[in-house]
């Protein structure tokens, strides 16, 4: 029962992280295509906060991955890794339930 509760908490946190990664990606695209401007204080604050939250998770992935030029695949690798972790924890929770 305790493991199932811990799994649900970790699963919820992983879902939040995946959502933040997607929001950062979309905001980065909007900034790159000049739809929103970084001179706007709100946009700048949100983008800086998202980068501060995600950089500790993305930095090790960027160090391992080869340089692909302008395209950064580390958010996709992070989402895939977190999804694999969710699957493993779900199977463990079912095994101990």
N, C-alpha and C positions, 0 to 999 in steps of 0.2 A: 504494500500500500504506500509506503514511504517513497519507494522508487518511482511509482507511478506519479505521485505528486511532484517529485523532483523533475521527472521527465516533462510534465505539463508546464512547469515553470521555465525550464530550459527551452522547450519548444516555443513558448510565447516570446521569450527573449530573442530567439533565432528569427522568428517571424518579424519582429520589430527591426532587427538589423537588416534583414533582406529588404524591408520596406524603405529604410533609410538609404540603402545602396541604390535602389531604384529611383528614389527622389533625387539623390545626388547626380545620378546619371542623366536624368531628364533635365535637371537644372543646368548641368554642364552643357548639354546640347543646346538649350535655349540661349545660354551665354555665348557659345561658340557661333551660333547662327545669328547673333545679335538681335534676338527677339526681346530679351531683357538685358538691361545694361548694368554692369558692375558698379557704375557710379551711383546707382540707387543704393542707399544705405541699408535698406531692408534686405535686398537681394544679396548684397555683399556680406551682411551679417549671417544670413542663413547659409550661404555657400561656405563661408569660413567655418561656421559651427559644424556643418556636415563633414567638411574635410578634417576638422580636428577630431571628430568622433571616429571616422573611418580610417584615418591614416595609420593608426597603430595596427589595424588588422590588414590593411592593404600593403604596407611597406615590406613585410617579409615575403609576400607573394611576388611583389615587383622585383625583389632581389633574386628570387629563384628563376623567374620567367625570363626568356630571352627578350631582347629589345625588338619591338615590332614597329618602331617608328611612332607615328602620331596616334595609333590606336592602342588604347590601354585595355588589355583583357583581364586585368587583375580583379575588377568587380565581378565579372562573370565567373572567374575561378573561385572567388569567395562565396558567391551564391551557390555554386555547385558543391563546394566543400561543406557548406552549412546544411544543404539539403541531404547530402550523404550522411552527415552527423545526425540529422533528424531521423533518417531511416534506421540507422543503427540503434539509436536510443529508443525508437518506437518498438523495434523487435526485442530489445532487452526488456523493456517495460512489459511487453506481452508475455515474455518468457517467465518473468518473476511475479506476474499477477496471479 
